């Protein structure tokens, strides 16, 4: 983990936000992961040759349609934190037989961390 001059407790708060996202993926319920994101968050990535991009609601809808992933394995690979902004790299394996690398940007507003953007790579 990398850091500038930042409160160490922020790492714990960021980890909790990412854990909410993971819990939503495992449960297959977009409403569970929704709390991790700002309402105006976005998502970008490729699925095959197609760009999957737009408002974060499209992720919640996909997650609901995809269903539960009880065998999902997730590992936070990196947190880079500077003041009120952060990036997180998350490795996900066996999300209903799919493997992803997710990159998140987060912002801290009024003492709370939320994901503002998810960019993903779907491994083949």
Phi, psi and omega in degrees: 000142180250153180202147165268202178283093187221150177297126182300330178299337178297326177300317179296318180295319178296317178300320178297320177299313180296323178296327176296318177300312180298318179299320177295321178296315180296320183281341184073022183239112179301327181296334179288319181278341186304324183296340180285343189249152166289152180301328184263018179294160180231168179222143177214140174175172179252137172241104190065230178267003184261140176277128174256107188211148175143202179298149184297339178304330179297327175293315181298319179295315178300317181298317178298317180289325182291327178087178183299149177230069185297337180270007182300132173248132184225140179220123172286115184270334183197142169231124176243119191232128176222107177061249184254014177230153181206157169235149179226135170252125183237128176260129182234130179231141179068042170276086189046059176073012178247151177238129182233151161245122179252137173242123181246145164250141181230156175225147177256118178232129180051041175082002182240137177268138175217149176283132179257336183204141173238126171242133184230157171238123175268115181284145179261000000 
